[in-house]
């Protein structure tokens, strides 16, 4: 751990910034996955290099000295920039160069709309393989993906982005139960609840000039992809994003209640991150999915 007299101890600086953020050597050691003695040695190296104390004992605890606070405030942001930029520019050198990873927070969109159409993109791009993963967690620069498709997450790293879809809601049901019916059917037929999208029903009811007392609440499901089989086979209704039921409506498996279409105010976006190993394929995918979404609208005649 010894350093040359004029060599800046960068590892020791990183450890000290962690001490400053965590508020103690013990918590810094836990955050770094290191031993407390190792963190203390790095602190001693930096103090020796700077020629002054950075941390002072106060009773059973410790706190930064005035110089320590000044130093931490000065170097923390540049250090973050260096780490962030290094992660962003890292190349993983995948052995399979004809492959991309699409990450999405929209599981039903992926299940019902995106994945069934991936073969078309693969054929367009000479057999490129598209891996799809879903996660509701905010992405970070160490996650392994080329593209993020989301409605509610943001990318904090450099990326090209596309507005791919402005979400529209429709009320659907099995043709056997709703064909020829008007919007008044919502007063007698239960509407399924999707707990992962608690915003949908209130938004739709307001747009239809209805209240919760005007409808019958049906069974609850965690996600729209679980509710879809229920509305396909049961005597019930589902208010859902148009894009996830569009193929089922075209096939005649579901019918849209006339006059039930309304914007939700939600926007789907696709991000192609700069650090992708296959940036051109990633950008081509984003452009392709934007075109695909534009074709998904259900014709008015079907509503």
ZAMAR-582930 format. One record per residue: residue in one letter; x, y, z of N, C-alpha, C, CB in turn. Coordinates in steps of 0.2 Angstrom, whole numbers. Last residue first. Glycine has a CB too. Layout:
REC_code_n_px_n_py_n_pz_ca_px_ca_py_ca_pz_c_px_c_py_c_pz_cb_px_cb_py_cb_pz
REC_a_X_Y_Z_X_Y_Z_X_Y_Z_X_Y_Z
...
***
This chain:
REC_code_n_px_n_py_n_pz_ca_px_ca_py_ca_pz_c_px_c_py_c_pz_cb_px_cb_py_cb_pz
REC_x_-318_-2_-165_-320_0_-159_-328_2_-158_-316_6_-157
REC_x_-315_-5_-178_-315_-11_-173_-318_-9_-166_-308_-14_-173
REC_x_-315_7_-184_-321_3_-186_-321_-3_-181_-320_0_-193
REC_x_-303_13_-180_-309_15_-177_-315_10_-178_-311_22_-179
REC_x_-290_0_-178_-294_5_-182_-301_7_-179_-296_1_-189
REC_x_-278_1_-165_-284_-2_-168_-288_2_-172_-288_-5_-162
REC_x_-260_3_-168_-267_6_-166_-273_2_-169_-267_13_-169
REC_x_-248_-2_-172_-252_-6_-168_-259_-3_-166_-248_-6_-161
REC_x_-239_5_-180_-244_1_-183_-249_-2_-179_-240_-4_-187
REC_x_-232_11_-170_-236_16_-174_-241_12_-178_-232_20_-179
REC_x_-224_1_-166_-229_4_-161_-234_8_-165_-226_8_-156
REC_x_-215_-1_-177_-220_-6_-175_-226_-4_-170_-216_-12_-171
REC_x_-207_11_-176_-212_9_-182_-217_4_-180_-208_7_-188
REC_x_-201_8_-164_-205_14_-165_-210_13_-170_-201_20_-166
REC_x_-194_-3_-167_-199_-4_-162_-204_2_-162_-197_-5_-155
REC_x_-185_2_-176_-189_-3_-178_-195_-3_-173_-186_-10_-179
REC_x_-177_11_-168_-181_14_-174_-186_9_-176_-176_15_-180
REC_x_-172_1_-160_-176_7_-157_-180_10_-163_-172_12_-154
REC_x_-164_-6_-169_-169_-9_-165_-174_-4_-162_-167_-14_-159
REC_x_-154_3_-173_-159_0_-178_-165_-3_-174_-155_-5_-182
REC_x_-148_5_-161_-151_10_-163_-156_8_-169_-147_15_-166
REC_x_-142_-8_-160_-146_-6_-154_-151_0_-157_-142_-4_-148
REC_x_-134_-9_-171_-140_-13_-170_-145_-11_-165_-137_-21_-169
REC_x_-125_1_-167_-129_2_-173_-135_-3_-173_-125_1_-179
REC_x_-119_-4_-155_-123_2_-155_-127_3_-161_-118_8_-154
REC_x_-115_-16_-147_-118_-16_-154_-122_-10_-155_-122_-23_-155
REC_x_-111_-14_-135_-106_-17_-139_-108_-17_-146_-104_-24_-137
REC_x_-116_2_-127_-118_-5_-130_-112_-7_-135_-124_-4_-135
REC_x_-114_14_-121_-109_9_-120_-111_2_-123_-108_8_-113
REC_x_-125_22_-124_-119_23_-128_-114_17_-127_-116_29_-125
REC_x_-141_13_-126_-135_16_-122_-129_17_-126_-135_12_-115
REC_x_-156_18_-132_-150_14_-134_-144_17_-131_-149_14_-142
REC_x_-172_18_-126_-165_21_-125_-160_16_-128_-164_23_-118
REC_x_-189_22_-129_-183_17_-130_-177_21_-129_-184_13_-137
REC_x_-204_25_-120_-198_27_-123_-193_21_-124_-195_33_-119
REC_x_-221_29_-119_-216_24_-119_-210_26_-123_-218_17_-122
REC_x_-231_39_-108_-227_38_-114_-221_33_-114_-223_45_-116
REC_x_-247_42_-102_-241_39_-101_-237_38_-108_-242_32_-98
REC_x_-260_47_-104_-255_52_-102_-248_49_-101_-257_55_-96
REC_x_-269_39_-109_-268_38_-102_-263_44_-100_-265_32_-101
REC_x_-283_43_-120_-276_44_-119_-275_43_-111_-273_50_-121
REC_x_-296_32_-123_-294_38_-121_-286_38_-119_-298_40_-114
REC_x_-311_23_-129_-304_24_-130_-302_31_-127_-302_24_-138
REC_x_-324_19_-129_-320_18_-123_-313_20_-123_-320_11_-121
REC_x_-332_19_-140_-332_25_-136_-327_25_-129_-338_28_-133
REC_x_-337_2_-139_-337_8_-142_-336_14_-138_-343_9_-147
REC_x_-326_-10_-132_-332_-6_-131_-332_1_-134_-333_-5_-123
REC_x_-318_-21_-142_-317_-15_-139_-324_-12_-138_-312_-10_-143
REC_x_-316_-39_-140_-319_-33_-143_-319_-27_-139_-327_-35_-144
REC_x_-305_-52_-143_-307_-47_-139_-311_-42_-143_-302_-44_-135
REC_x_-303_-61_-154_-303_-64_-148_-306_-59_-142_-296_-66_-146
REC_x_-301_-55_-167_-307_-56_-165_-308_-60_-158_-311_-61_-170
REC_x_-288_-51_-171_-290_-58_-171_-297_-60_-170_-285_-62_-167
REC_x_-289_-38_-166_-288_-39_-174_-290_-47_-175_-282_-38_-176
REC_x_-288_-40_-152_-294_-37_-155_-294_-39_-163_-294_-29_-154
REC_x_-275_-46_-151_-281_-50_-149_-288_-47_-152_-282_-50_-141
REC_x_-268_-35_-155_-268_-41_-159_-274_-45_-157_-261_-45_-158
REC_x_-271_-25_-145_-272_-24_-152_-272_-30_-156_-267_-19_-155
REC_x_-268_-26_-132_-273_-30_-134_-275_-29_-141_-280_-28_-130
REC_x_-257_-18_-130_-256_-24_-128_-262_-29_-129_-255_-25_-120
REC_x_-261_-5_-134_-256_-8_-138_-255_-16_-136_-249_-5_-137
REC_x_-271_0_-125_-273_-3_-132_-267_-7_-135_-275_3_-137
REC_x_-270_-5_-109_-267_-1_-114_-269_-4_-121_-259_-1_-113
REC_x_-287_-8_-102_-279_-9_-103_-277_-5_-108_-278_-17_-105
REC_x_-299_-14_-93_-297_-8_-96_-289_-8_-96_-299_-1_-91
REC_x_-310_-28_-95_-303_-26_-93_-301_-19_-97_-298_-31_-96
REC_x_-324_-37_-89_-321_-32_-93_-314_-30_-91_-325_-26_-93
REC_x_-332_-53_-90_-329_-47_-86_-326_-43_-91_-324_-50_-81
REC_x_-334_-68_-90_-339_-63_-91_-337_-57_-87_-346_-65_-89
REC_x_-318_-75_-97_-323_-74_-92_-328_-69_-94_-320_-72_-86
REC_x_-308_-77_-107_-313_-83_-105_-318_-81_-101_-309_-88_-103
REC_x_-302_-65_-108_-303_-69_-114_-308_-74_-113_-297_-72_-116
REC_x_-300_-61_-95_-305_-57_-99_-307_-61_-106_-303_-50_-101
REC_x_-290_-70_-91_-297_-70_-88_-302_-66_-92_-296_-66_-81
REC_x_-279_-68_-99_-283_-74_-100_-290_-74_-97_-279_-80_-97
REC_x_-276_-54_-94_-278_-56_-101_-282_-62_-102_-272_-55_-106
REC_x_-271_-54_-82_-278_-53_-82_-281_-54_-89_-279_-45_-81
REC_x_-258_-57_-83_-262_-62_-80_-269_-61_-81_-260_-62_-72
REC_x_-254_-46_-90_-253_-52_-94_-256_-58_-90_-245_-54_-94
REC_x_-256_-36_-81_-260_-36_-86_-260_-43_-90_-259_-31_-91
REC_x_-253_-42_-64_-251_-39_-70_-256_-40_-76_-244_-42_-72
REC_x_-260_-46_-53_-254_-42_-52_-252_-38_-58_-248_-47_-50
REC_x_-278_-44_-51_-272_-48_-54_-266_-43_-53_-273_-50_-61
REC_x_-294_-47_-44_-288_-43_-44_-282_-47_-47_-286_-41_-37
REC_x_-311_-46_-51_-305_-49_-48_-299_-45_-49_-304_-57_-51
REC_x_-321_-31_-51_-320_-38_-52_-314_-40_-49_-319_-39_-59
REC_x_-333_-19_-46_-326_-21_-46_-325_-28_-47_-322_-18_-40
REC_x_-343_-10_-57_-343_-16_-52_-336_-18_-52_-348_-22_-54
REC_x_-346_8_-57_-344_1_-60_-344_-4_-54_-337_2_-62
REC_x_-350_19_-51_-353_18_-57_-351_11_-60_-352_23_-62
REC_x_-341_22_-41_-348_19_-39_-352_17_-45_-351_24_-35
REC_x_-330_28_-47_-330_21_-45_-336_18_-43_-325_20_-39
REC_x_-338_37_-61_-334_36_-54_-334_29_-52_-338_40_-49
REC_x_-336_44_-77_-338_39_-73_-335_40_-66_-338_32_-76
REC_x_-331_51_-89_-336_54_-84_-340_49_-80_-341_58_-88
REC_x_-321_45_-95_-327_42_-97_-333_46_-93_-328_35_-96
REC_x_-310_50_-88_-311_52_-95_-318_50_-98_-306_48_-100
REC_x_-312_44_-76_-312_51_-76_-314_53_-84_-306_55_-74
REC_x_-309_31_-79_-316_33_-77_-317_40_-77_-316_31_-69
REC_x_-296_31_-83_-301_30_-88_-308_32_-86_-301_22_-89
REC_x_-289_35_-71_-288_39_-77_-294_38_-82_-282_37_-80
REC_x_-293_24_-62_-295_31_-61_-295_35_-67_-291_34_-55
REC_x_-287_13_-70_-294_13_-69_-296_21_-67_-297_9_-64
REC_x_-273_16_-70_-277_15_-76_-284_16_-75_-276_8_-79
REC_x_-265_16_-58_-267_23_-62_-272_22_-67_-261_26_-64
REC_x_-261_4_-54_-267_7_-51_-269_14_-54_-265_8_-44
REC_x_-254_-8_-61_-256_-1_-64_-262_2_-61_-257_-3_-72
REC_x_-253_-19_-53_-247_-15_-55_-248_-9_-58_-243_-20_-59
REC_x_-266_-23_-51_-263_-19_-46_-256_-16_-47_-262_-24_-40
REC_x_-280_-22_-60_-273_-24_-61_-269_-20_-56_-271_-23_-68
REC_x_-296_-28_-59_-291_-24_-56_-284_-26_-58_-293_-23_-49
REC_x_-310_-30_-71_-304_-33_-68_-300_-27_-65_-300_-37_-72
REC_x_-326_-25_-69_-320_-23_-72_-314_-26_-68_-320_-16_-73
REC_x_-342_-34_-71_-336_-32_-67_-330_-30_-71_-335_-38_-62
REC_x_-356_-26_-78_-351_-32_-79_-345_-30_-75_-350_-33_-87
REC_x_-364_-15_-76_-367_-22_-74_-362_-27_-75_-373_-23_-79
REC_x_-358_-4_-80_-362_-3_-74_-364_-10_-71_-368_1_-75
REC_x_-352_-6_-92_-348_-6_-86_-352_-6_-80_-343_0_-87
REC_x_-362_-4_-101_-361_-11_-99_-356_-11_-93_-358_-16_-104
REC_x_-362_8_-107_-366_7_-100_-365_0_-98_-374_8_-102
REC_x_-356_8_-119_-352_9_-113_-356_8_-106_-349_16_-113
REC_x_-365_-6_-127_-362_1_-126_-358_2_-120_-368_6_-127
REC_x_-364_-21_-137_-365_-17_-131_-362_-10_-131_-363_-21_-125
REC_x_-360_-28_-148_-366_-24_-148_-368_-20_-142_-371_-29_-150
REC_x_-351_-39_-138_-353_-37_-144_-360_-34_-145_-352_-43_-149
REC_x_-349_-45_-125_-350_-37_-126_-351_-35_-133_-343_-34_-123
REC_x_-349_-59_-124_-352_-55_-119_-353_-48_-120_-348_-56_-113
REC_x_-342_-63_-135_-348_-67_-133_-352_-63_-128_-347_-74_-130
REC_x_-330_-56_-135_-336_-54_-140_-342_-57_-138_-334_-56_-147
REC_x_-324_-51_-119_-325_-56_-124_-331_-55_-129_-327_-63_-120
REC_x_-318_-34_-119_-321_-40_-116_-322_-45_-121_-328_-38_-113
REC_x_-310_-18_-115_-312_-24_-119_-315_-29_-115_-305_-26_-122
REC_x_-307_-1_-116_-310_-6_-112_-312_-12_-117_-317_-3_-108
REC_x_-291_7_-118_-297_4_-121_-300_0_-116_-296_1_-128
REC_x_-279_20_-118_-283_15_-115_-289_13_-118_-284_17_-107
REC_x_-263_23_-125_-270_24_-125_-274_19_-122_-273_25_-133
REC_x_-247_31_-124_-252_25_-122_-259_28_-122_-250_23_-115
REC_x_-237_34_-137_-241_37_-132_-247_33_-130_-243_44_-135
REC_x_-221_27_-141_-228_26_-140_-231_31_-135_-230_19_-139
REC_x_-208_31_-142_-210_25_-147_-218_25_-146_-207_19_-145
REC_x_-196_42_-143_-202_42_-141_-206_36_-145_-206_49_-141
REC_x_-179_37_-140_-184_38_-145_-191_38_-141_-184_32_-150
REC_x_-162_42_-137_-168_40_-135_-174_41_-140_-170_43_-128
REC_x_-145_37_-134_-150_40_-139_-157_38_-137_-148_38_-146
REC_x_-136_41_-119_-140_36_-123_-144_40_-128_-145_32_-119
REC_x_-127_42_-104_-128_44_-111_-131_39_-115_-121_46_-114
REC_x_-136_38_-89_-130_38_-93_-132_40_-100_-127_31_-93
REC_x_-149_37_-83_-144_42_-81_-138_43_-85_-143_42_-74
REC_x_-164_34_-89_-157_32_-90_-153_38_-88_-156_29_-97
REC_x_-179_30_-80_-175_35_-84_-168_32_-84_-175_42_-81
REC_x_-196_23_-80_-189_23_-78_-185_28_-82_-186_16_-78
REC_x_-208_22_-86_-208_25_-79_-201_25_-77_-212_21_-74
REC_x_-208_15_-97_-213_20_-97_-212_24_-91_-220_17_-96
REC_x_-196_8_-108_-199_9_-102_-204_14_-102_-194_11_-97
REC_x_-182_-1_-114_-189_1_-116_-193_2_-109_-192_-4_-121
REC_x_-165_0_-117_-170_0_-112_-177_3_-115_-168_5_-106
REC_x_-152_-9_-124_-158_-5_-125_-162_-6_-119_-162_-8_-131
REC_x_-142_-17_-119_-140_-12_-125_-146_-7_-125_-139_-16_-131
REC_x_-135_-22_-103_-140_-22_-108_-138_-16_-113_-147_-20_-105
REC_x_-130_-25_-88_-128_-28_-95_-134_-28_-99_-125_-35_-95
REC_x_-126_-13_-76_-130_-18_-79_-129_-19_-86_-138_-15_-78
REC_x_-118_-2_-73_-115_-8_-73_-119_-14_-75_-112_-10_-66
REC_x_-126_9_-73_-121_9_-78_-117_2_-78_-116_14_-78
REC_x_-143_4_-69_-137_8_-68_-131_6_-73_-134_6_-61
REC_x_-161_6_-69_-154_3_-72_-148_7_-70_-155_3_-80
REC_x_-173_3_-56_-169_8_-61_-162_5_-63_-168_15_-57
REC_x_-183_-12_-58_-177_-8_-54_-174_-3_-59_-172_-12_-52
REC_x_-191_-20_-64_-194_-14_-62_-189_-9_-59_-200_-15_-58
REC_x_-187_-29_-79_-185_-27_-72_-188_-21_-70_-177_-27_-71
REC_x_-184_-42_-90_-188_-37_-88_-186_-36_-80_-195_-40_-88
REC_x_-175_-46_-106_-175_-46_-99_-180_-41_-96_-168_-46_-95
REC_x_-172_-54_-121_-176_-49_-117_-176_-51_-110_-183_-50_-120
REC_x_-160_-54_-134_-162_-57_-128_-167_-51_-124_-156_-58_-123
REC_x_-160_-57_-151_-163_-52_-146_-164_-56_-140_-169_-48_-149
REC_x_-149_-60_-164_-152_-63_-158_-154_-57_-153_-148_-69_-155
REC_x_-150_-57_-181_-148_-55_-175_-152_-58_-169_-148_-47_-174
REC_x_-153_-61_-195_-153_-66_-189_-150_-64_-183_-149_-72_-192
REC_x_-152_-49_-203_-148_-55_-204_-147_-60_-198_-141_-53_-206
REC_x_-162_-40_-199_-155_-39_-197_-151_-45_-198_-155_-36_-190
REC_x_-175_-45_-203_-172_-39_-206_-165_-38_-205_-176_-33_-203
REC_x_-176_-56_-194_-175_-57_-201_-173_-51_-205_-182_-59_-204
REC_x_-177_-49_-182_-171_-54_-183_-170_-55_-190_-172_-60_-179
REC_x_-189_-43_-184_-183_-39_-183_-177_-43_-185_-183_-36_-176
REC_x_-197_-54_-184_-197_-50_-190_-191_-45_-190_-204_-45_-190
REC_x_-196_-60_-172_-193_-63_-177_-193_-59_-184_-198_-69_-179
REC_x_-203_-51_-163_-195_-51_-164_-192_-54_-170_-192_-53_-157
REC_x_-216_-51_-161_-214_-48_-167_-206_-48_-168_-216_-41_-167
REC_x_-218_-57_-148_-221_-60_-154_-219_-57_-161_-229_-60_-154
REC_x_-211_-47_-140_-208_-54_-141_-212_-57_-147_-209_-58_-135
REC_x_-221_-36_-140_-214_-35_-142_-211_-42_-144_-209_-32_-137
REC_x_-234_-40_-135_-233_-36_-141_-226_-37_-144_-234_-29_-140
REC_x_-235_-48_-124_-240_-48_-128_-239_-45_-135_-246_-45_-125
REC_x_-222_-46_-117_-225_-53_-118_-230_-53_-123_-229_-55_-111
REC_x_-220_-33_-117_-215_-37_-119_-218_-44_-121_-209_-38_-115
REC_x_-231_-28_-110_-229_-25_-117_-225_-30_-120_-226_-18_-117
REC_x_-229_-34_-98_-235_-36_-102_-234_-34_-110_-242_-33_-100
REC_x_-218_-28_-93_-218_-35_-94_-223_-37_-99_-218_-38_-88
REC_x_-208_-15_-94_-215_-16_-97_-216_-24_-98_-217_-12_-103
REC_x_-196_-12_-92_-200_-12_-86_-207_-14_-88_-199_-5_-83
REC_x_-183_-21_-101_-189_-17_-101_-192_-18_-94_-194_-20_-106
REC_x_-169_-23_-111_-171_-23_-105_-178_-19_-105_-166_-20_-99
REC_x_-161_-32_-123_-166_-28_-122_-169_-28_-115_-172_-28_-128
REC_x_-146_-36_-130_-150_-37_-124_-155_-31_-123_-146_-38_-118
REC_x_-140_-43_-146_-142_-37_-141_-146_-39_-136_-145_-32_-145
REC_x_-129_-50_-157_-134_-51_-151_-134_-45_-148_-131_-57_-147
REC_x_-117_-53_-165_-124_-52_-168_-129_-53_-163_-125_-57_-174
REC_x_-106_-56_-158_-107_-49_-160_-114_-48_-163_-101_-47_-165
REC_x_-101_-65_-145_-107_-66_-150_-108_-58_-152_-113_-69_-148
REC_x_-92_-62_-136_-90_-66_-142_-95_-67_-147_-88_-73_-139
REC_x_-90_-45_-131_-94_-51_-131_-92_-55_-137_-102_-50_-132
REC_x_-83_-34_-124_-80_-39_-129_-84_-46_-130_-73_-40_-127
REC_x_-87_-24_-116_-87_-31_-113_-84_-36_-118_-94_-33_-111
REC_x_-80_-9_-113_-83_-13_-118_-82_-20_-116_-79_-12_-125
REC_x_-83_6_-105_-81_0_-105_-84_-5_-110_-82_-4_-98
REC_x_-89_19_-104_-85_17_-110_-82_10_-110_-79_22_-110
REC_x_-95_19_-92_-99_20_-98_-95_18_-104_-101_27_-98
REC_x_-85_17_-83_-90_12_-83_-94_12_-90_-95_12_-77
REC_x_-78_29_-85_-75_23_-86_-80_17_-87_-70_21_-80
REC_x_-88_38_-80_-86_38_-87_-82_32_-89_-81_44_-89
REC_x_-89_35_-67_-95_34_-71_-93_34_-78_-100_40_-70
REC_x_-76_38_-62_-79_31_-61_-85_30_-66_-81_30_-54
REC_x_-75_52_-65_-71_47_-68_-73_40_-68_-64_47_-64
REC_x_-86_57_-58_-86_58_-65_-81_53_-68_-84_65_-67
REC_x_-82_54_-45_-88_51_-47_-88_51_-55_-95_54_-44
REC_x_-71_62_-44_-70_55_-44_-76_51_-46_-69_53_-36
REC_x_-77_75_-45_-73_73_-50_-72_65_-50_-66_76_-50
REC_x_-85_74_-32_-88_74_-39_-84_72_-44_-91_81_-40
REC_x_-74_73_-22_-80_68_-23_-83_68_-30_-85_69_-18
REC_x_-65_83_-20_-63_77_-25_-69_73_-26_-58_74_-21
REC_x_-71_93_-12_-68_95_-18_-67_89_-23_-61_98_-16
REC_x_-77_87_-1_-81_90_-5_-78_92_-12_-83_97_-2
REC_x_-65_81_4_-70_77_2_-75_81_-3_-74_74_8
REC_x_-58_93_8_-55_89_3_-60_84_0_-49_85_6
REC_x_-67_99_18_-65_103_12_-62_98_6_-60_108_13
REC_x_-67_89_27_-73_91_24_-71_94_17_-77_95_28
REC_x_-53_89_31_-56_83_28_-62_84_24_-57_78_34
REC_x_-52_102_37_-48_100_30_-51_94_27_-41_99_32
REC_x_-60_99_48_-62_104_43_-58_103_36_-60_111_46
REC_x_-62_81_50_-59_88_51_-61_93_46_-51_88_52
REC_x_-75_71_52_-71_74_47_-68_80_51_-73_75_40
REC_x_-76_60_67_-79_65_62_-74_68_57_-84_70_65
REC_x_-81_46_77_-76_51_74_-80_55_69_-71_46_70
REC_x_-85_40_93_-86_40_86_-80_44_83_-92_43_84
REC_x_-83_41_107_-83_34_104_-83_34_96_-89_30_107
REC_x_-76_56_106_-79_51_110_-78_44_108_-86_53_111
REC_x_-70_58_91_-75_62_95_-78_57_100_-79_66_91
REC_x_-55_59_81_-59_55_86_-64_60_90_-55_51_91
REC_x_-55_65_64_-53_65_71_-58_62_76_-52_73_73
REC_x_-48_64_48_-53_62_53_-50_62_60_-55_54_51
REC_x_-37_69_42_-43_70_39_-49_68_43_-43_66_32
REC_x_-22_78_46_-27_73_48_-34_75_44_-29_73_56
REC_x_-8_80_34_-13_82_39_-19_77_41_-16_89_37
REC_x_-1_76_23_2_79_29_-2_82_34_6_85_26
REC_x_-5_69_12_-8_76_13_-4_80_18_-15_76_14
REC_x_1_57_15_2_60_9_1_68_9_-2_57_3
REC_x_-5_53_27_2_54_27_4_58_20_6_47_27
REC_x_-18_52_23_-16_57_28_-9_59_28_-18_55_35
REC_x_-17_41_15_-19_48_12_-17_53_17_-26_48_11
REC_x_-13_31_24_-9_33_18_-10_40_15_-9_27_13
REC_x_-24_31_33_-17_33_35_-12_35_29_-14_27_39
REC_x_-33_26_24_-34_32_27_-28_35_30_-39_32_33
REC_x_-28_13_22_-29_18_16_-30_25_19_-35_16_12
REC_x_-30_8_35_-23_9_32_-23_14_26_-20_2_30
REC_x_-44_8_37_-40_12_41_-32_13_38_-39_9_48
REC_x_-47_-2_27_-49_5_26_-45_10_30_-57_6_28
REC_x_-41_-13_34_-39_-11_27_-41_-4_26_-41_-16_22
REC_x_-48_-14_46_-41_-12_46_-38_-10_39_-37_-18_49
REC_x_-61_-17_41_-60_-11_44_-53_-9_44_-63_-11_51
REC_x_-61_-25_24_-60_-25_32_-59_-18_34_-54_-30_34
REC_x_-73_-22_12_-67_-23_14_-66_-23_22_-62_-17_12
REC_x_-85_-18_5_-83_-25_5_-76_-26_7_-85_-28_-1
REC_x_-88_-5_5_-83_-7_0_-82_-14_0_-77_-3_2
REC_x_-98_-4_15_-100_-2_9_-95_-4_3_-100_5_8
REC_x_-90_-8_26_-95_-12_24_-97_-11_17_-101_-12_29
REC_x_-81_2_27_-78_-4_26_-84_-9_23_-75_-7_32
REC_x_-90_12_30_-86_13_24_-83_6_22_-80_18_24
REC_x_-93_9_43_-98_9_38_-95_9_31_-103_14_38
REC_x_-81_11_49_-84_4_49_-89_4_44_-88_3_56
REC_x_-78_24_47_-73_19_44_-77_12_44_-67_18_48
REC_x_-92_35_44_-88_31_48_-83_26_44_-92_27_54
REC_x_-100_41_34_-99_44_41_-95_40_46_-106_44_43
REC_x_-101_39_21_-104_34_25_-104_36_32_-101_27_25
REC_x_-94_49_15_-101_48_13_-104_44_18_-102_45_6
REC_x_-81_48_20_-85_54_21_-92_53_20_-82_59_16
REC_x_-78_35_16_-78_36_23_-82_42_24_-71_37_26
REC_x_-77_37_2_-83_33_5_-83_34_12_-81_25_3
REC_x_-66_45_2_-73_48_0_-79_44_2_-73_49_-8
REC_x_-57_36_6_-58_42_10_-65_45_8_-53_47_10
REC_x_-56_27_-5_-58_25_1_-61_30_6_-53_21_4
REC_x_-52_36_-15_-58_33_-16_-61_30_-9_-58_27_-21
REC_x_-39_39_-10_-44_44_-10_-51_41_-11_-42_49_-17
REC_x_-33_26_-11_-34_29_-4_-39_35_-4_-28_32_-1
REC_x_-32_25_-24_-36_21_-21_-38_23_-14_-33_14_-20
REC_x_-23_36_-27_-30_36_-30_-35_31_-26_-30_35_-37
REC_x_-11_44_-21_-14_38_-19_-22_38_-21_-13_37_-12
REC_x_0_51_-33_-6_52_-29_-9_46_-28_-11_57_-34
REC_x_17_51_-30_12_48_-34_5_48_-30_14_40_-34
REC_x_28_57_-24_24_61_-28_18_58_-32_28_65_-33
REC_x_33_46_-16_32_52_-13_27_57_-17_38_56_-12
REC_x_24_31_-20_30_35_-21_28_42_-18_32_35_-28
REC_x_16_21_-7_16_25_-13_22_29_-13_10_29_-14
REC_x_11_5_0_15_11_0_15_15_-7_22_9_2
REC_x_4_-6_0_0_0_0_4_6_0_-5_0_6
***
